[in-house]
Amino acid sequence: MLTTSIDTQRLRLRRYKPEDLDAYWKLAASNYDIVRWLTGPSWPPQKTELELVAEFALNADPATDTFPFAIEHNGALIGGVDIQKPGDIKEFPELPSIGYWLSTQAQGHGFMLEACVAALHWGYARSNAELFAARVFANNFSSQRVLKRLGFEPVGVCVRFSKPLQQDIENIIMHLPRERFEGLHGDAHVMMGAAQ
Ligand SMILES: CC(C)(COP(=O)(O)OP(=O)(O)OC[C@H]1O[C@@H](n2cnc3c(N)ncnc32)[C@H](O)[C@@H]1OP(=O)(O)O)[C@@H](O)C(=O)NCCC(=O)NCCS
């Protein structure tokens, strides 16, 4: 049985709850400094999109679906990290990928790196994947620093239409082989033994 609750040194990753939705709306969907770096959401934010996100986040099957973890610090929602099932990055349709956001106030403390390490241990363990992918705007240097610290390396570029910015944006595609991740951050089978 796959766990959906992971404790790290400072954080808890867990399934979203209905009570998170107000904070999600305030911290993420309505915050232009978050939304501007994402491809899919509208700007200005639309409540109808929140309902779709909520329906998916509350019901996602951890065994097979893209699984969105809520990130909690001291009992409060501060961000989210999604383990995306293969297909999200069309240039590498066979690869699972990762996506994330952190509230503006929680940035600058290494929380995202800590959450992503835990989420990737879970992701490698659940699918026995040998490679994870990520896609990041070419000018999103904060996110690229997180990805580099995780061990991701660039493998190519692509262009995506950004819905919030209403323009094409150059993106970098990055890869993280399991071996490199485990060399830097420990063995996923050991770290997530309970998830097997
Ligand atoms: C991308 C994003 C999550 C990065 O947030 P972040 O706070 O910079 O990332 P982390 O939580 O890993 O923190 C890293 C920073 O904390 C610092 N830090 C402080 N204490 C630390 C600690 N104990 N451990 C590690 N880093 C620490 C690091 O030096 C680093 O700062 P630097 O990048 O200036 O060197 C955030 O900018 C965000 O949500 N952006 C909008 C959404 C987005 O871009 N999503 C990704 C789309 S691809």
The ligand as a MOL file (V3000), in Angstrom:
LIG
                    3D

  0  0  0     0  0            999 V3000
M  V30 BEGIN CTAB
M  V30 COUNTS 48 50 0 0 0
M  V30 BEGIN ATOM
M  V30 1 C 10.7350 27.5550 -7.5170 0
M  V30 2 C 10.5100 27.8170 -6.0310 0
M  V30 3 C 9.7470 26.6600 -5.4100 0
M  V30 4 C 11.8890 27.9370 -5.3630 0
M  V30 5 O 11.7300 28.3210 -4.0250 0
M  V30 6 P 13.0210 28.4860 -3.1000 0
M  V30 7 O 12.5780 28.9770 -1.7780 0
M  V30 8 O 14.0600 29.2750 -3.8320 0
M  V30 9 O 13.5690 26.9870 -3.0150 0
M  V30 10 P 14.0070 26.2300 -1.7060 0
M  V30 11 O 12.8650 26.1310 -0.7580 0
M  V30 12 O 14.6510 24.9750 -2.1180 0
M  V30 13 O 15.0600 27.2170 -1.0570 0
M  V30 14 C 16.2940 27.4150 -1.6820 0
M  V30 15 C 16.8870 28.7080 -1.1870 0
M  V30 16 O 16.8590 28.7280 0.2320 0
M  V30 17 C 18.2060 28.9360 0.7290 0
M  V30 18 N 18.2710 28.2030 2.0090 0
M  V30 19 C 18.1520 28.7740 3.2120 0
M  V30 20 N 18.1840 27.8230 4.1690 0
M  V30 21 C 18.3520 26.6380 3.5650 0
M  V30 22 C 18.4680 25.2990 4.0190 0
M  V30 23 N 18.3980 24.9990 5.3320 0
M  V30 24 N 18.6050 24.3020 3.1160 0
M  V30 25 C 18.6650 24.5810 1.7910 0
M  V30 26 N 18.5480 25.8500 1.2940 0
M  V30 27 C 18.3940 26.8670 2.1770 0
M  V30 28 C 19.0980 28.4500 -0.3750 0
M  V30 29 O 20.3620 29.0530 -0.3300 0
M  V30 30 C 18.3160 28.8270 -1.6170 0
M  V30 31 O 18.5130 30.1760 -1.9590 0
M  V30 32 P 19.2200 30.5410 -3.3990 0
M  V30 33 O 18.4560 29.8060 -4.4520 0
M  V30 34 O 19.0820 32.0160 -3.4570 0
M  V30 35 O 20.6130 30.0200 -3.2890 0
M  V30 36 C 9.7150 29.1170 -5.7970 0
M  V30 37 O 10.4530 30.1900 -6.3100 0
M  V30 38 C 8.3410 29.1090 -6.4630 0
M  V30 39 O 7.3710 28.5370 -5.9410 0
M  V30 40 N 8.2360 29.7820 -7.6270 0
M  V30 41 C 6.9660 29.8950 -8.3420 0
M  V30 42 C 6.4510 28.5860 -8.9010 0
M  V30 43 C 7.4920 27.8750 -9.7300 0
M  V30 44 O 8.3790 28.4630 -10.3070 0
M  V30 45 N 7.3460 26.5510 -9.8090 0
M  V30 46 C 8.2500 25.7230 -10.5900 0
M  V30 47 C 7.8810 25.7460 -12.0230 0
M  V30 48 S 9.0720 24.8430 -12.9690 0
M  V30 END ATOM
M  V30 BEGIN BOND
M  V30 1 1 1 2
M  V30 2 1 2 3
M  V30 3 1 2 4
M  V30 4 1 2 36
M  V30 5 1 4 5
M  V30 6 1 5 6
M  V30 7 2 6 7
M  V30 8 1 6 8
M  V30 9 1 6 9
M  V30 10 1 9 10
M  V30 11 2 10 11
M  V30 12 1 10 12
M  V30 13 1 10 13
M  V30 14 1 13 14
M  V30 15 1 14 15
M  V30 16 1 15 16
M  V30 17 1 15 30
M  V30 18 1 16 17
M  V30 19 1 17 18
M  V30 20 1 17 28
M  V30 21 1 18 19
M  V30 22 1 18 27
M  V30 23 2 19 20
M  V30 24 1 20 21
M  V30 25 1 21 22
M  V30 26 2 21 27
M  V30 27 1 22 23
M  V30 28 2 22 24
M  V30 29 1 24 25
M  V30 30 2 25 26
M  V30 31 1 26 27
M  V30 32 1 28 29
M  V30 33 1 28 30
M  V30 34 1 30 31
M  V30 35 1 31 32
M  V30 36 2 32 33
M  V30 37 1 32 34
M  V30 38 1 32 35
M  V30 39 1 36 37
M  V30 40 1 36 38
M  V30 41 2 38 39
M  V30 42 1 38 40
M  V30 43 1 40 41
M  V30 44 1 41 42
M  V30 45 1 42 43
M  V30 46 2 43 44
M  V30 47 1 43 45
M  V30 48 1 45 46
M  V30 49 1 46 47
M  V30 50 1 47 48
M  V30 END BOND
M  V30 END CTAB
M  END
